[in-house]
């Protein structure tokens, strides 16, 4: 799973065991189900696990389309010298149990410092974030779905490598939301994302080329 897969990769047997919802992916949806198994069904024997799964997984029943959708946006930036914090927001948390986010950035312009867990992530939920060659990968999951409301998923903190840089783009490469049954919420609801831009405020003292920019 994202953030949990060893750097050397996994064997086919390990991949099959980790693909709990059977979609041939190792991601936040499997982590949601794993948490449910550990927390809610620790005493179940392997043969009885399938009977514990909700009908969505076992019988392949379709979920009725829902009108509600999700929108990923970027919040208010906070700059302190060459360091800038940039929150990533989700406008609706309804039925969300798993979150997977991948953001690309220009590593030659800025340095990724850290990812802070946002208020949209339950204190008891799983959260992991790491950087890999110009990509920031974030995964979060809980064994219960979030309620109504909105909130920050994560706050990304960057530092610019050159004080002359005033802006650098951020691209959302992947964004996935999973329900408590391990289902991909994009199959029944619209999910919108937008790219961001790390932008530092210009200082009062500017070089001539900056004034002409």
Secondary structure as GFF3:
##gff-version 3
##sequence-region A 1 213
A	DSSP	alpha_helix	12	18	.	.	.	ID=ss1
A	DSSP	alpha_helix	28	40	.	.	.	ID=ss2
A	DSSP	alpha_helix	46	52	.	.	.	ID=ss3
A	DSSP	alpha_helix	55	58	.	.	.	ID=ss4
A	DSSP	beta_strand	70	80	.	.	.	ID=ss5
A	DSSP	beta_strand	83	90	.	.	.	ID=ss6
A	DSSP	beta_strand	98	105	.	.	.	ID=ss7
A	DSSP	beta_strand	110	117	.	.	.	ID=ss8
A	DSSP	beta_strand	126	131	.	.	.	ID=ss9
A	DSSP	beta_strand	135	141	.	.	.	ID=ss10
A	DSSP	beta_strand	151	160	.	.	.	ID=ss11
A	DSSP	beta_strand	167	178	.	.	.	ID=ss12
A	DSSP	three_ten_helix	185	187	.	.	.	ID=ss13
A	DSSP	beta_strand	191	192	.	.	.	ID=ss14
A	DSSP	beta_strand	196	199	.	.	.	ID=ss15
A	DSSP	alpha_helix	208	211	.	.	.	ID=ss16
###
